[in-house]
């Protein structure tokens, strides 16, 4: 059972941690479970080398970022830190409390430092663009049709396509031949005119 108490959490384990009531300590999952439970209660997060633009940084879960500027004191909501964005904008933050959540809107290098830390001597935070925007995986054409048409338009499109006879489909395909022939003629005319103009200028 878990219950929030103030800024912390209270977890009650309604059993024993030995084999007196349960055989869970004898199972292979017991040690990973205890590790994850400790991380959850302590709000621990693994150190990260970079973040993503648009992500929210929780300083209370990244003590490795704030510890060098707390001068050996425990993290609290009193000690103010400075977070400088790549654009130069500065924001006062704290390791815990109401100002420990930070929205990383810009891409580039943020700098986290203490009040007396010189500029450039703080902790850099790399923020990258969302890699999903550069995903070149194949997209289903049906997903594109659904995205650009409304429900009625999609239904009308499907009904028209299904109602088309083989003769209609053949007639539509023949249209492409005429368009291709027209494009070739246009290219020939353009080439002829450009040759005559070039000879006239020479």
C-alpha positions as CSV (number, residue, x, y, z in Angstrom):
1,X,0.0,0.0,0.0
2,X,1.2,3.5,-0.8
3,X,0.2,6.9,0.4
4,X,1.6,10.3,-0.3
5,X,2.7,12.1,2.9
6,X,3.8,15.7,2.4
7,X,6.4,15.8,-0.4
8,X,7.3,12.1,0.2
9,X,5.7,8.7,0.0
10,X,4.8,6.1,2.6
11,X,4.8,2.5,1.5
12,X,3.5,-0.4,3.7
13,X,4.6,-3.9,2.8
14,X,1.8,-6.1,4.3
15,X,4.0,-9.2,4.6
16,X,7.5,-10.3,5.7
17,X,10.7,-10.0,3.9
18,X,11.7,-13.5,4.7
19,X,10.2,-16.9,3.9
20,X,8.0,-17.0,7.1
21,X,4.7,-16.0,5.3
22,X,5.6,-16.1,1.7
23,X,8.1,-17.7,-0.7
24,X,8.6,-14.4,-2.6
25,X,12.2,-14.0,-1.2
26,X,13.1,-17.3,-2.8
27,X,11.9,-16.3,-6.2
28,X,14.3,-14.8,-8.8
29,X,12.0,-11.7,-9.1
30,X,12.5,-10.7,-5.5
31,X,15.8,-8.8,-5.8
32,X,14.8,-6.8,-8.9
33,X,11.5,-6.1,-7.2
34,X,13.2,-4.7,-4.1
35,X,15.5,-2.6,-6.3
36,X,12.6,-1.1,-8.2
37,X,10.7,-0.5,-5.0
38,X,13.6,1.4,-3.5
39,X,13.9,3.5,-6.7
40,X,10.1,4.3,-6.6
41,X,10.1,5.3,-3.0
42,X,13.3,7.4,-3.3
43,X,12.1,8.9,-6.6
44,X,15.4,7.8,-8.1
45,X,15.9,8.1,-11.9
46,X,18.9,6.8,-13.8
47,X,21.4,9.5,-14.9
48,X,20.7,10.7,-18.4
49,X,23.1,12.1,-21.0
50,X,20.5,14.0,-22.9
51,X,16.8,15.1,-22.9
52,X,14.2,15.8,-25.6
53,X,12.7,19.2,-26.5
54,X,9.2,19.4,-25.0
55,X,10.1,17.1,-22.2
56,X,9.6,18.1,-18.5
57,X,12.7,17.7,-16.3
58,X,12.0,16.7,-12.7
59,X,15.0,17.9,-10.7
60,X,13.8,16.0,-7.6
61,X,14.5,12.7,-9.5
62,X,17.9,13.8,-10.7
63,X,20.0,14.5,-7.7
64,X,23.2,14.0,-9.7
65,X,22.4,17.3,-11.4
66,X,21.7,19.4,-8.3
67,X,24.0,17.8,-5.7
68,X,27.2,19.8,-6.8
69,X,25.4,23.1,-6.1
70,X,23.8,22.3,-2.7
71,X,27.1,22.5,-0.8
72,X,26.7,19.2,0.8
73,X,23.2,19.9,2.2
74,X,20.2,17.7,1.5
75,X,18.0,18.7,-1.4
76,X,15.3,21.1,-0.2
77,X,12.9,23.7,-1.7
78,X,14.9,26.7,-0.2
79,X,18.2,26.6,-2.1
80,X,17.6,28.3,-5.4
81,X,19.4,27.3,-8.5
82,X,19.7,29.0,-11.9
83,X,18.8,27.3,-15.2
84,X,19.9,29.1,-18.3
85,X,18.3,28.2,-21.6
86,X,20.2,28.2,-25.0
87,X,18.6,31.5,-25.8
88,X,20.0,33.0,-22.7
89,X,16.8,33.1,-20.7
90,X,17.2,32.4,-17.0
91,X,14.9,30.7,-14.6
92,X,15.1,30.2,-10.9
93,X,14.5,26.6,-9.9
94,X,14.9,24.4,-6.8
95,X,15.8,20.8,-6.3
96,X,12.4,20.0,-4.7
97,X,9.3,22.0,-4.0
98,X,7.1,23.9,-6.4
99,X,9.9,24.9,-8.8
100,X,11.5,21.6,-9.5
101,X,9.6,20.8,-12.7
102,X,11.1,22.5,-15.8
103,X,9.7,22.4,-19.3
104,X,12.5,22.1,-21.8
105,X,11.1,24.1,-24.8
106,X,14.4,24.9,-26.6
107,X,16.9,22.6,-28.2
108,X,20.6,23.1,-27.4
109,X,22.6,23.2,-24.2
110,X,21.0,24.4,-21.0
111,X,23.2,25.2,-18.0
112,X,22.2,24.4,-14.4
113,X,24.3,26.2,-11.8
114,X,24.1,27.7,-8.3
115,X,23.6,31.3,-7.3
116,X,27.4,31.8,-6.9
117,X,28.5,29.6,-9.7
118,X,30.2,31.5,-12.5
119,X,28.6,31.3,-16.0
120,X,30.1,28.4,-17.9
121,X,31.0,26.4,-14.8
122,X,27.6,24.8,-14.3
123,X,26.2,21.5,-15.3
124,X,25.3,21.4,-19.0
125,X,22.1,19.7,-20.1
126,X,21.9,18.6,-23.7
127,X,18.4,18.9,-25.2
128,X,17.8,17.4,-28.7
129,X,14.9,17.5,-31.1
130,X,12.3,14.7,-31.0
131,X,13.8,11.9,-33.2
132,X,10.4,10.8,-34.2
133,X,10.2,13.8,-36.6
134,X,13.0,12.3,-38.7
135,X,11.5,8.8,-38.9
136,X,11.6,7.7,-42.6
137,X,9.7,4.5,-42.1
138,X,7.0,3.5,-44.7
139,X,3.6,5.1,-44.1
140,X,0.5,3.2,-45.0
141,X,-1.3,5.1,-47.8
142,X,-4.6,4.5,-46.1
143,X,-3.3,6.4,-43.0
144,X,-2.6,9.4,-45.2
145,X,-6.1,9.2,-46.8
146,X,-7.7,9.1,-43.3
147,X,-5.5,12.1,-42.1
148,X,-6.4,14.4,-45.0
149,X,-10.1,13.6,-45.5
150,X,-13.0,13.8,-43.2
151,X,-15.3,11.0,-42.3
152,X,-17.8,11.9,-45.0
153,X,-15.1,12.5,-47.6
154,X,-13.5,9.2,-46.8
155,X,-16.8,7.4,-47.1
156,X,-17.6,9.1,-50.4
157,X,-14.1,8.2,-51.7
158,X,-14.5,4.6,-50.7
159,X,-17.9,4.3,-52.2
160,X,-16.8,5.9,-55.5
161,X,-13.8,3.7,-55.8
162,X,-15.8,0.5,-55.0
163,X,-18.6,1.5,-57.5
164,X,-16.2,2.0,-60.4
165,X,-16.4,-0.6,-63.0
166,X,-13.4,-2.1,-64.8
167,X,-14.3,0.0,-67.9
168,X,-14.2,3.2,-65.8
169,X,-10.8,2.2,-64.3
170,X,-9.4,1.5,-67.8
171,X,-10.7,4.9,-69.0
172,X,-9.0,6.6,-66.1
173,X,-5.7,4.9,-66.8
174,X,-5.9,5.9,-70.5
175,X,-6.1,9.5,-69.4
176,X,-2.5,9.3,-68.2
177,X,-1.3,8.4,-71.7
178,X,-2.8,11.6,-73.1
179,X,-1.2,13.6,-70.3
180,X,2.2,12.0,-70.9
181,X,1.9,12.7,-74.7
182,X,1.0,16.3,-74.0
183,X,4.0,16.7,-71.7
184,X,6.3,15.3,-74.4
185,X,4.9,17.6,-77.0
186,X,5.4,20.6,-74.7
187,X,9.0,19.6,-74.1
188,X,9.6,19.3,-77.9
189,X,8.1,22.7,-78.5
190,X,10.2,24.3,-75.7
191,X,13.4,22.7,-77.1
192,X,12.7,24.0,-80.6
193,X,12.0,27.5,-79.4
194,X,15.1,27.6,-77.2
195,X,17.3,26.4,-80.1
196,X,15.9,29.1,-82.4
197,X,16.4,31.8,-79.8
198,X,20.0,30.7,-79.1
199,X,20.8,30.8,-82.8
200,X,19.3,34.2,-83.2
201,X,21.4,35.6,-80.4
202,X,24.5,34.1,-81.8
